[in-house]
Amino acid sequence: MEKQPALFTTPARFEPGEYSAANLDRLRWDMRAALQEEGLFPDEADALLNTWEVSYFKSAGLRLFFMVPKAWTDWYLPLNISVPCEVKRAMVGRLELVTPEQRALLQKLAQAPVPTTAWAHFDMTGKQAVVRGAMPAAYRDLGRFRNALFLDEYHARPTPSLDAFIRLNGLQGRRD
């Protein structure tokens, strides 16, 4: 199969000055404009952006946002309304990108001494985590998708340290 050329590239790192409040304001303004171009009213666009404030704009990680083409949305997510009306839908795609810093943290965890105690455990129902101590800083700093990143690293490059961490802390998705 022939490899397709990249449609675009983006850096995996930003300069410290690029994390300013002004840049966040510009991102919100650009996203608001894109949502309005798709047919949303300004208050609808603002409502969406407000729901993403903490999870997308102010949490660790590198994200790539894009407007999903209407044809794709209509094909894969058909919408039928029982009364005549005009429907405007906008779908924003988001990709969480794994940064070189996250890869370095995963390597640090993989090469760490094999843990012998858990920092968390689950109650008898297995539905609630109970914290016993401080979450390891390298694990915490992986961000909101830390479990997925950690398990992916384990599946790709298992080490005794990763295996013990998963087993001791009850992370789901472990392959035996």
VOBA-1610 file (N, C-alpha, C; in pm, whole numbers, padded with zeros to 5 digits, always signed):
BEGIN
Met+00084-00117+00000Met+00000+00000+00000Met+00089+00124+00000Glu+00056+00217-00087Glu+00135+00338-00100Glu+00107+00434+00016Lys+00214+00489+00070Lys+00200+00584+00181Lys+00148+00717+00129Gln+00044+00767+00195Gln-00016+00895+00157Gln+00069+01009+00213Pro+00081+01118+00138Pro+00158+01232+00190Pro+00081+01299+00303Ala+00153+01360+00395Ala+00091+01430+00507Ala+00017+01553+00456Leu-00102+01575+00512Leu-00178+01694+00474Leu-00120+01818+00538Phe-00066+01804+00658Phe-00001+01914+00727Phe+00080+01856+00842Thr+00166+01937+00898Thr+00244+01898+01015Thr+00229+02007+01120Thr+00257+01972+01244Thr+00252+02068+01353Thr+00365+02036+01450Pro+00423+02136+01511Pro+00531+02107+01606Pro+00476+02039+01732Ala+00557+01957+01794Ala+00517+01889+01916Ala+00557+01968+02040Arg+00618+02082+02019Arg+00659+02168+02131Arg+00621+02312+02099Phe+00596+02387+02205Phe+00568+02529+02194Phe+00670+02606+02274Glu+00693+02728+02234Glu+00780+02817+02309Glu+00705+02862+02435Pro+00776+02889+02545Pro+00708+02932+02669Pro+00613+03050+02650Gly+00648+03146+02566Gly+00563+03261+02544Gly+00432+03230+02474Glu+00425+03111+02411Glu+00303+03074+02340Glu+00192+03028+02434Tyr+00221+03018+02564Tyr+00120+02976+02661Tyr+00053+03095+02728Ser+00057+03210+02668Ser+00003+03331+02730Ser-00150+03334+02723Ala-00209+03416+02809Ala-00354+03435+02808Ala-00400+03492+02674Ala-00317+03575+02614Ala-00353+03632+02484Ala-00366+03524+02378Asn-00281+03422+02384Asn-00291+03312+02289Asn-00418+03230+02312Leu-00457+03212+02436Leu-00582+03142+02466Leu-00700+03222+02412Asp-00697+03352+02432Asp-00804+03438+02380Asp-00812+03429+02228Arg-00698+03426+02162Arg-00694+03418+02015Arg-00748+03281+01969Leu-00710+03174+02038Leu-00759+03041+02004Leu-00912+03036+02017Arg-00962+03088+02129Arg-01108+03090+02148Arg-01176+03171+02038Trp-01119+03285+02004Trp-01178+03370+01900Trp-01181+03297+01766Asp-01070+03231+01731Asp-01063+03157+01605Asp-01162+03041+01604Met-01171+02970+01715Met-01264+02857+01722Met-01409+02906+01718Arg-01436+03017+01784Arg-01571+03075+01781Arg-01609+03112+01638Ala-01516+03173+01565Ala-01541+03210+01426Ala-01567+03087+01340Ala-01489+02981+01360Ala-01507+02857+01283Ala-01644+02795+01312Leu-01684+02795+01438Leu-01815+02740+01475Leu-01928+02822+01413Gln-01912+02953+01410Gln-02013+03039+01350Gln-02019+03019+01198Glu-01903+02998+01136Glu-01901+02971+00992Glu-01977+02843+00959Glu-01979+02748+01054Glu-02053+02623+01035Glu-02203+02640+01058Gly-02243+02759+01108Gly-02385+02786+01124Gly-02433+02804+01267Leu-02343+02794+01366Leu-02387+02815+01504Leu-02405+02963+01532Phe-02497+02993+01621Phe-02514+03130+01668Phe-02400+03162+01764Pro-02367+03290+01781Pro-02257+03326+01872Pro-02274+03269+02014Asp-02396+03272+02068Asp-02415+03220+02204Asp-02397+03068+02208Glu-02431+02998+02101Glu-02408+02853+02094Glu-02258+02823+02090Ala-02187+02898+02008Ala-02041+02880+01999Ala-01976+02908+02134Asp-02018+03015+02199Asp-01963+03048+02331Asp-01992+02938+02433Ala-02112+02881+02428Ala-02148+02775+02522Ala-02057+02653+02503Leu-02031+02616+02378Leu-01941+02504+02353Leu-01801+02533+02407Leu-01751+02651+02374Leu-01617+02688+02419Leu-01608+02691+02571Asn-01713+02737+02637Asn-01714+02739+02784Asn-01709+02599+02842Thr-01774+02502+02778Thr-01770+02365+02831Thr-01632+02304+02816Trp-01554+02354+02721Trp-01420+02300+02697Trp-01312+02375+02773Glu-01346+02478+02845Glu-01249+02567+02909Glu-01143+02491+02987Val-01185+02410+03082Val-01089+02342+03169Val-01029+02219+03100Ser-01115+02134+03043Ser-01066+02007+02990Ser-00980+02020+02865Tyr-01007+02119+02781Tyr-00930+02131+02657Tyr-00830+02245+02660Phe-00867+02358+02719Phe-00784+02477+02709Phe-00691+02499+02827Lys-00723+02441+02940Lys-00642+02468+03059Lys-00591+02342+03126Ser-00586+02233+03054Ser-00530+02110+03110Ser-00407+02070+03029Ala-00322+01993+03093Ala-00197+01951+03029Ala-00226+01871+02903Gly-00139+01886+02808Gly-00151+01808+02686Gly-00145+01896+02563Leu-00128+01831+02450Leu-00121+01898+02321Leu-00236+01845+02237Arg-00322+01935+02189Arg-00440+01896+02115Arg-00443+01964+01979Leu-00496+01892+01884Leu-00517+01946+01751Leu-00668+01947+01727Phe-00725+02064+01701Phe-00868+02080+01676Phe-00890+02101+01526Phe-01003+02051+01476Phe-01038+02073+01336Phe-01189+02061+01320Met-01241+02129+01220Met-01382+02118+01189Met-01402+01993+01103Val-01494+01909+01145Val-01525+01787+01071Val-01617+01826+00954Pro-01586+01781+00834Pro-01671+01817+00720Pro-01816+01773+00739Lys-01909+01857+00698Lys-02051+01830+00713Lys-02089+01696+00649Ala-02035+01667+00531Ala-02069+01541+00463Ala-02034+01421+00549Trp-01919+01424+00618Trp-01880+01313+00705Trp-01979+01301+00821Thr-02009+01413+00883Thr-02101+01413+00996Thr-02238+01359+00955Asp-02290+01405+00843Asp-02421+01360+00799Asp-02422+01212+00762Trp-02311+01163+00706Trp-02304+01023+00666Trp-02295+00931+00789Tyr-02204+00963+00882Tyr-02181+00873+00995Tyr-02273+00898+01114Leu-02329+01017+01121Leu-02420+01051+01230Leu-02548+01111+01172Pro-02626+01030+01100Pro-02745+01087+01037Pro-02843+01138+01142Leu-02915+01243+01105Leu-03011+01304+01195Leu-03140+01325+01119Asn-03248+01268+01170Asn-03379+01285+01109Asn-03469+01356+01209Ile-03532+01463+01164Ile-03624+01539+01247Ile-03765+01515+01193Ser-03861+01493+01282Ser-03996+01456+01240Ser-04081+01573+01191Val-04034+01693+01208Val-04107+01810+01159Val-04014+01891+01070Pro-04068+01964+00975Pro-03981+02045+00889Pro-03906+02151+00971Cys-03776+02160+00949Cys-03695+02258+01020Cys-03560+02272+00950Glu-03491+02378+00985Glu-03355+02396+00935Glu-03258+02353+01044Val-03171+02262+01011Val-03076+02210+01109Val-02934+02252+01070Lys-02863+02308+01164Lys-02722+02343+01144Lys-02643+02264+01248Arg-02552+02183+01201Arg-02469+02106+01293Arg-02323+02140+01268Ala-02248+02143+01375Ala-02104+02165+01366Ala-02037+02059+01452Met-01940+01992+01396Met-01866+01894+01474Met-01719+01932+01474Val-01665+01939+01593Val-01524+01970+01609Val-01451+01840+01640Gly-01350+01810+01561Gly-01265+01695+01589Gly-01151+01737+01678Arg-01105+01646+01760Arg-00993+01676+01849Arg-00903+01553+01853Leu-00776+01576+01834Leu-00676+01471+01849Leu-00586+01509+01965Glu-00566+01416+02055Glu-00470+01435+02164Glu-00337+01381+02113Leu-00238+01467+02108Leu-00106+01429+02057Leu-00014+01394+02173Val+00064+01290+02155Val+00160+01249+02257Val+00288+01329+02234Thr+00329+01401+02338Thr+00445+01490+02325Thr+00575+01416+02358Pro+00687+01472+02315Pro+00816+01414+02355Pro+00833+01412+02507Glu+00777+01511+02576Glu+00787+01514+02722Glu+00710+01396+02784Gln+00594+01363+02728Gln+00520+01249+02778Gln+00594+01119+02750Arg+00655+01108+02633Arg+00734+00988+02601Arg+00850+00972+02700Ala+00913+01085+02736Ala+01023+01081+02833Ala+00973+01036+02970Leu+00856+01084+03012Leu+00800+01041+03140Leu+00768+00891+03138Leu+00718+00843+03027Leu+00689+00699+03016Leu+00817+00617+03028Gln+00925+00664+02965Gln+01054+00595+02976Gln+01104+00595+03120Lys+01085+00710+03187Lys+01126+00721+03327Lys+01050+00619+03412Leu+00921+00607+03390Leu+00840+00511+03465Leu+00879+00367+03430Ala+00909+00343+03303Ala+00945+00208+03260Ala+01077+00162+03320Gln+01169+00256+03340Gln+01301+00221+03392Gln+01314+00240+03543Ala+01207+00283+03608Ala+01209+00306+03753Ala+01226+00173+03826Pro+01270+00178+03952Pro+01274+00055+04031Pro+01134-00007+04036Val+01130-00138+04041Val+01001-00208+04044Val+00927-00171+04172Pro+00806-00115+04159Pro+00732-00076+04280Pro+00683-00199+04356Thr+00672-00184+04488Thr+00624-00294+04571Thr+00496-00259+04647Thr+00456-00132+04643Thr+00332-00091+04708Thr+00250-00005+04612Ala+00120-00006+04633Ala+00029+00071+04550Ala+00011+00210+04608Trp-00018+00305+04522Trp-00055+00438+04571Trp-00207+00452+04576Ala-00278+00358+04512Ala-00424+00359+04514Ala-00473+00215+04512His-00596+00195+04554His-00660+00065+04540His-00809+00087+04519Phe-00879-00019+04485Phe-01022-00008+04461Phe-01098-00070+04578Asp-01214-00012+04608Asp-01296-00066+04716Asp-01351-00203+04676Met-01429-00262+04761Met-01479-00398+04739Met-01560-00411+04610Thr-01627-00306+04567Thr-01707-00313+04445Thr-01621-00294+04322Gly-01498-00246+04339Gly-01409-00223+04227Gly-01442-00100+04146Lys-01528-00015+04199Lys-01572+00101+04123Lys-01514+00232+04173Gln-01453+00232+04289Gln-01406+00358+04345Gln-01260+00345+04386Ala-01178+00437+04335Ala-01038+00438+04374Ala-01024+00500+04512Val-00941+00439+04594Val-00912+00491+04726Val-00763+00521+04729Val-00728+00645+04749Val-00588+00686+04746Val-00522+00653+04879Arg-00404+00592+04870Arg-00327+00557+04989Arg-00210+00651+05009Gly-00163+00711+04905Gly-00047+00799+04913Gly-00043+00892+04794Ala+00068+00957+04776Ala+00081+01051+04666Ala+00100+00977+04534Met+00030+01023+04432Met+00047+00968+04298Met+00189+01001+04253Pro+00260+00906+04197Pro+00395+00937+04148Pro+00392+01055+04050Ala+00483+01149+04069Ala+00483+01272+03990Ala+00491+01244+03840Ala+00576+01151+03799Ala+00590+01123+03655Ala+00459+01070+03598Tyr+00388+00989+03674Tyr+00259+00937+03629Tyr+00156+01050+03624Arg+00149+01132+03726Arg+00056+01246+03730Arg+00079+01340+03613Asp+00205+01366+03583Asp+00240+01463+03480Asp+00213+01414+03338Leu+00173+01288+03323Leu+00134+01240+03190Leu+00005+01306+03143Gly-00073+01364+03235Gly-00194+01436+03195Gly-00318+01350+03206Arg-00426+01401+03148Arg-00557+01342+03167Arg-00573+01205+03103Phe-00488+01169+03007Phe-00496+01038+02944Phe-00382+00947+02992Arg-00340+00970+03118Arg-00225+00896+03172Arg-00245+00745+03167Asn-00363+00696+03201Asn-00383+00551+03201Asn-00367+00494+03061Ala-00428+00558+02963Ala-00416+00510+02825Ala-00271+00513+02778Leu-00202+00621+02806Leu-00061+00631+02766Leu+00023+00524+02835Phe-00001+00505+02964Phe+00074+00408+03041Phe+00050+00266+02989Leu-00077+00232+02967Leu-00109+00098+02918Leu-00057+00076+02776Asp-00062+00180+02693Asp-00008+00169+02559Asp+00143+00142+02563Glu+00211+00213+02651Glu+00356+00192+02665Glu+00384+00049+02712Tyr+00305+00002+02806Tyr+00324-00135+02857Tyr+00302-00238+02745His+00199-00218+02664His+00171-00314+02557His+00279-00311+02449Ala+00335-00195+02423Ala+00438-00182+02320Ala+00576-00223+02369Arg+00609-00186+02493Arg+00742-00211+02548Arg+00731-00246+02696Pro+00685-00366+02728Pro+00666-00402+02869Pro+00798-00410+02946Thr+00792-00364+03070Thr+00905-00378+03161Thr+00850-00428+03294Pro+00934-00485+03378Pro+00886-00527+03510Pro+00827-00412+03592Ser+00883-00293+03579Ser+00831-00178+03654Ser+00690-00142+03610Leu+00668-00137+03479Leu+00535-00106+03429Leu+00435-00214+03471Asp+00476-00339+03459Asp+00389-00450+03495Asp+00348-00443+03642Ala+00443-00419+03729Ala+00413-00412+03873Ala+00324-00292+03904Phe+00350-00178+03842Phe+00268-00059+03865Phe+00123-00085+03826Ile+00103-00147+03711Ile-00032-00178+03664Ile-00101-00275+03758Arg-00031-00380+03795Arg-00088-00483+03883Arg-00120-00426+04021Leu-00028-00353+04079Leu-00047-00300+04213Leu-00158-00196+04221Asn-00173-00117+04116Asn-00269-00007+04120Asn-00401-00037+04048Gly-00415-00161+04002Gly-00542-00202+03944Gly-00580-00131+03817Leu-00480-00094+03735Leu-00513-00029+03608Leu-00581-00132+03517Gln-00683-00089+03449Gln-00757-00177+03359Gln-00683-00193+03228Gly-00713-00301+03157Gly-00657-00320+03026Gly-00528-00399+03025Arg-00487-00451+03139Arg-00364-00528+03146Arg-00382-00660+03074Arg-00287-00697+02990Arg-00290-00825+02920Arg-00206-00925+02996Asp-00261-01041+03017Asp-00183-01148+03085Asp-00142-01254+02988
//
